[in-house]
């Protein structure tokens, strides 16, 4: 049985970072929703609209999985630096840049006014990595100040809040944080 990823749909880069998450709070366990080439294939299939420029998903292998996990670690490291008001580490910047350089695409307008992409790289996994890295660079360059780390105990998720006061990635984390705050008050006799 696969666990439903808690926070998705804000952008490819955040979806990838949040594909590793904790179930059960501070005593929980780490879930990696792209823990195998097959799970990565499912993850890509769920984002077929966002990955459409990469073409029809092909079979993904261990090399694709390793590249995407390295990309995820770089995006997570960059976001961690940003939310803590630090500079993004040079290794994370290099990984993002290297992934963007993996494939080049040319946008072609057809005579029936539809868009077609021509790629320098025939492999779907490589093209998908390039699109995710491109999205991460866009997120970091244009919207980084809007990204927040969830404040719930034990949560490792990042999100873009839909309201100014939102500080948790989900209602589950909000409930966990309120319960923890209530428990601290009870322990302190407040």
C-alpha positions as CSV (number, residue, x, y, z in Angstrom):
1,X,0.0,0.0,0.0
2,X,1.4,3.4,-0.9
3,X,1.0,6.4,1.4
4,X,-0.6,9.5,0.0
5,X,1.9,12.3,-0.2
6,X,0.6,15.1,2.1
7,X,1.4,18.3,0.2
8,X,1.4,18.4,-3.6
9,X,0.3,20.6,-6.4
10,X,2.2,23.8,-5.8
11,X,5.0,23.3,-8.2
12,X,7.2,20.4,-9.5
13,X,10.2,21.4,-7.3
14,X,8.1,21.4,-4.1
15,X,6.4,18.2,-5.1
16,X,9.8,16.6,-5.5
17,X,11.2,17.9,-2.2
18,X,8.0,16.8,-0.4
19,X,8.2,13.3,-1.9
20,X,10.2,12.5,1.2
21,X,8.2,13.1,4.3
22,X,7.6,12.0,7.9
23,X,4.4,10.1,8.8
24,X,3.6,10.3,12.5
25,X,5.3,13.4,13.7
26,X,8.4,13.5,15.9
27,X,8.2,9.7,16.5
28,X,7.2,8.9,13.0
29,X,9.0,7.3,10.1
30,X,10.4,8.6,6.8
31,X,8.5,7.8,3.7
32,X,10.1,8.1,0.3
33,X,7.4,8.2,-2.3
34,X,10.0,7.9,-5.1
35,X,12.0,5.1,-3.4
36,X,12.2,2.9,-6.5
37,X,12.2,3.4,-10.2
38,X,8.6,2.2,-10.3
39,X,7.6,4.7,-7.6
40,X,9.4,7.4,-9.5
41,X,7.5,6.3,-12.6
42,X,4.2,6.7,-10.7
43,X,5.2,10.1,-9.3
44,X,5.9,11.3,-12.9
45,X,2.6,9.8,-14.1
46,X,0.7,11.8,-11.5
47,X,2.3,15.0,-12.8
48,X,1.8,14.3,-16.5
49,X,0.5,17.8,-17.2
50,X,3.5,19.5,-15.6
51,X,5.9,17.1,-17.3
52,X,4.1,17.2,-20.7
53,X,6.9,19.0,-22.4
54,X,9.2,16.1,-21.6
55,X,7.0,13.8,-23.8
56,X,5.4,10.5,-23.0
57,X,6.9,8.9,-19.9
58,X,9.3,6.1,-20.7
59,X,10.6,3.4,-18.4
60,X,12.7,4.9,-15.6
61,X,15.7,3.1,-14.2
62,X,18.1,3.3,-11.3
63,X,20.2,6.0,-13.0
64,X,17.1,8.2,-13.3
65,X,16.2,7.5,-9.6
66,X,19.7,8.4,-8.4
67,X,19.7,11.6,-10.5
68,X,16.2,12.7,-9.2
69,X,17.2,11.9,-5.6
70,X,20.3,14.0,-5.9
71,X,18.2,16.7,-7.4
72,X,15.7,16.5,-4.6
73,X,18.6,16.8,-2.0
74,X,19.9,19.9,-3.8
75,X,16.5,21.5,-3.9
76,X,15.9,20.7,-0.2
77,X,19.3,22.1,0.7
78,X,18.6,25.3,-1.3
79,X,15.2,25.8,0.3
80,X,16.6,25.1,3.8
81,X,19.2,27.8,3.2
82,X,16.6,30.3,1.9
83,X,14.1,29.8,4.8
84,X,17.0,30.2,7.2
85,X,18.3,33.4,5.5
86,X,21.5,31.8,4.3
87,X,23.2,31.7,0.9
88,X,22.5,28.5,-1.1
89,X,25.4,26.2,-1.0
90,X,27.6,25.9,-4.2
91,X,27.1,22.2,-4.4
92,X,23.3,22.6,-4.5
93,X,23.6,25.4,-7.1
94,X,25.9,23.2,-9.2
95,X,23.5,20.2,-9.1
96,X,20.6,22.4,-10.2
97,X,22.6,23.9,-13.0
98,X,23.9,20.6,-14.1
99,X,20.4,19.1,-14.3
100,X,19.2,22.1,-16.4
101,X,22.0,21.5,-18.8
102,X,21.2,17.9,-19.3
103,X,18.8,18.5,-22.1
104,X,17.9,21.4,-24.4
105,X,14.5,22.0,-25.8
106,X,13.3,24.0,-28.7
107,X,9.8,25.2,-28.8
108,X,8.2,24.9,-32.3
109,X,5.0,26.4,-33.4
110,X,3.2,24.2,-35.9
111,X,1.0,25.4,-38.8
112,X,-2.1,24.5,-36.8
113,X,-0.9,26.8,-34.0
114,X,0.0,24.1,-31.5
115,X,3.3,23.9,-29.7
116,X,5.7,21.0,-30.2
117,X,9.0,20.5,-28.3
118,X,12.1,19.2,-30.0
119,X,14.7,17.8,-27.5
120,X,18.4,17.3,-27.7
121,X,18.0,14.3,-25.4
122,X,15.7,11.4,-26.3
123,X,15.4,10.0,-22.7
124,X,12.3,11.0,-20.8
125,X,14.0,10.7,-17.4
126,X,16.7,13.2,-18.4
127,X,14.2,15.6,-19.9
128,X,12.0,15.3,-16.7
129,X,15.0,16.1,-14.5
130,X,15.8,19.1,-16.6
131,X,12.2,20.4,-16.2
132,X,12.2,19.9,-12.5
133,X,15.5,21.6,-12.1
134,X,14.3,24.5,-14.3
135,X,11.2,24.8,-12.1
136,X,13.4,24.8,-8.9
137,X,15.6,27.5,-10.3
138,X,12.5,29.6,-11.2
139,X,11.1,29.0,-7.7
140,X,14.3,30.0,-6.0
141,X,14.9,33.1,-8.2
142,X,11.3,34.4,-8.3
143,X,9.3,33.0,-5.3
144,X,11.9,31.9,-2.7
145,X,10.7,34.4,-0.1
146,X,7.3,32.9,-0.3
147,X,8.4,29.4,0.6
148,X,8.0,28.3,4.2
149,X,9.1,25.2,6.2
150,X,6.3,23.6,8.1
151,X,6.5,24.6,11.8
152,X,4.9,21.4,13.1
153,X,7.1,19.2,15.3
154,X,8.8,16.5,13.2
155,X,7.6,17.8,9.8
156,X,10.1,18.3,7.0
157,X,7.7,19.7,4.3
158,X,8.0,23.0,2.4
159,X,5.1,24.9,1.1
160,X,3.9,28.2,-0.3
161,X,1.2,29.5,2.1
162,X,-2.1,30.5,0.7
163,X,-2.8,32.9,3.5
164,X,-0.4,35.2,5.4
165,X,-0.9,33.5,8.8
166,X,-0.4,29.9,7.6
167,X,2.6,28.2,9.2
168,X,1.8,24.5,8.7
169,X,1.8,22.5,5.5
170,X,-1.5,20.7,6.3
171,X,-4.3,20.6,8.8
172,X,-2.7,17.4,10.2
173,X,0.4,19.3,11.0
174,X,-1.6,22.2,12.4
175,X,-3.4,19.8,14.7
176,X,-0.1,18.1,15.8
177,X,1.4,21.5,16.6
178,X,-1.6,22.6,18.6
179,X,-1.6,19.3,20.6
180,X,2.1,19.6,21.3
181,X,1.5,23.2,22.5
182,X,-1.3,22.1,24.7
183,X,0.8,19.3,26.1
184,X,3.6,21.7,27.0
185,X,1.1,23.9,28.8
186,X,-0.2,21.0,30.7
187,X,3.3,19.8,31.6
188,X,4.2,23.3,32.8
189,X,1.0,23.6,34.9
190,X,-0.4,26.5,32.9
